[in-house]
Amino acid sequence: MYEVHDLALGFARKRLLENASLTLEPGQVTGLIAPNGFGKTTLLRWLAGNRSLGHASHCVLDGHKDPRPQTIRSKVFYMPGDGSLLNPQLSGRDHLQTVDRLWKSSTDIAQTIAQCSMEPYIDWPVRRLSQGMAQQLALACAYVAQPKYLLLDEPMNALDPTHAESNGCYLRALARRGSAVLFSSHILDNVTAVCDSVLTMERRRLTEHQNTRSRGFAGELYRRTYQTVNDAPGSAASRLPPR
C-alpha cells in the first residue's frame, strides 16, 4: 500500500494541494481527473519520487516510512505524458528488453508485442514512430515491468478508440495480478470504463469517489466538481459536450 497524508504540493506562489491524502492499494485502478493546471502531473511526479515538488507529514510505501529514492524506484513505474520515457534513437524492442532487464521481469516480451499489435514497428527507432505508436510502446514498457505501483500521465490521449479500450483491459489485468494503477486522463468515458475509483482535485484537497459504473459517471463527476471552471470562457472544461 502507498499511503500519503498531509501532502502539501506546489510552489511558493502557487500551492496546488494542502493537507491532502490518498491511498493506492494493490488490485485497484484509480483515475485522476481535473482541468489543466490543477496539478495532476505534479502529483504523479511527487509520488514517483520527486520530493522537491512538495512534502507530506506521513508517507508509507509497503511498510517503508518516508521511503528512500531507491525504494521508490524499485516499486513505482512512472510514465510521463510528454514522451520523455523513450529514447528516440533506440527501437521499441530495445526499450522492452531494457525494462525487462532492469525490473527483472518474467513477462513474455514477444507476447506483449503481439498483444499490443506492435509487430510492424517494434524494430523501428522511436524517432520514426507516430505519437500513437510511441504512446503504445511506453505503455508496453509498463506492462513488461509489471510494477507494484504504476503511475500514468494521460496514457490514452494519443491512442485510437480501439487501442484505448484494449489498453484499459491491460490495466485491469495488471491490477488483478496485484498492481496499483493511478492514471490521469481527460478521456472521461475511458476513466468510467476502467477505474474502480476516481480522484478529483478541488479546494487544494484530493477527494476519492467510488465508481458507480453508471454511464457517463466520470463526465458527470467532472461537470459537477468543476462547474465554476466549466463556466469560465475559453476554458478546456467549458468545451465539454452537453449531456
HELIX and SHEET records of a PDB file:
HELIX    1   1 LYS A   40  LEU A   47  1                                   8    
HELIX    2   2 ARG A   51  LEU A   53  5                                   3    
HELIX    3   3 PRO A   69  LYS A   75  1                                   7    
HELIX    4   4 GLY A   92  LEU A  102  1                                  11    
HELIX    5   5 ILE A  109  GLN A  115  1                                   7    
HELIX    6   6 GLU A  119  TYR A  121  5                                   3    
HELIX    7   7 VAL A  126  ARG A  128  5                                   3    
HELIX    8   8 GLN A  131  ALA A  145  1                                  15    
HELIX    9   9 PRO A  161  ARG A  176  1                                  16    
HELIX   10  10 LEU A  188  VAL A  194  1                                   7    
HELIX   11  11 PHE A  217  THR A  225  1                                   9    
HELIX   12  12 GLN A  227  ASN A  230  1                                   4    
HELIX   13  13 ALA A  237  ARG A  239  5                                   3    
SHEET    1   A 4 LYS A  14  LEU A  24  0                                        
SHEET    2   A 4 TYR A   2  PHE A  11 -1                                        
SHEET    3   A 4 GLY A  54  LEU A  61 -1                                        
SHEET    4   A 4 HIS A  64  LYS A  65 -1                                        
SHEET    1   B 6 VAL A  76  MET A  79  0                                        
SHEET    2   B 6 TYR A 149  ASP A 153  1                                        
SHEET    3   B 6 ALA A 180  SER A 184  1                                        
SHEET    4   B 6 VAL A  29  ILE A  33  1                                        
SHEET    5   B 6 SER A 197  GLU A 202  1                                        
SHEET    6   B 6 ARG A 205  GLN A 210 -1                                        
END                                                                             
